[in-house]
């Protein structure tokens, strides 16, 4: 169980376990994923893309409600609108934003490409996270949506490029950037 220290990885593992129990594909994005693929930085929230449907809402709420604040109506709205809702871990106040798959053009591919990250020696003790390419594209998308003013988003993008370097799949990045309307940003960061 989680102690009082705000540990977003451990909080993410609780939500991930509930999603896996329901057979819901998911992938962790945001700053947590960019820390795995780029330069680590602290964060007190978790972003999870999940293929949630209406039938998942009641069992997911039930699985989380002892340890999290869960707004079932917000989850229902997020599933209906293919948007997002959050749950908040009661012991640490770590917020988990659940993004319902279908809100972005690349969501299906992202869930197929996700990577397992081990959280210890146990084979089942793992989280699925966005690939370096997918988190880079998502960060560029959020940077654009935020008016291209977020130094944190841009630093995360630069960190991924610095750490991953030549391992990045440039063709996938170019195709994805064109689909998301961020080709100019990708050229700037890779140039």
Secondary structure by P-SEA (a helix, b strand, c coil): cccccccaaaaaaaaaaaaaaacbbbbbbcaaaaaaccbbbbbcbbbbbccccccaaaaaaaaccccccccaaaaaaaaaaccccccccccccbbbbbbccccccaaaaaaaabbbbbcccccccbbbbccaaaaaaaaaaaaaaaccccaaaaaaaaaaaaaaccccaaaaaaaaaaaaccaaaaaaaac
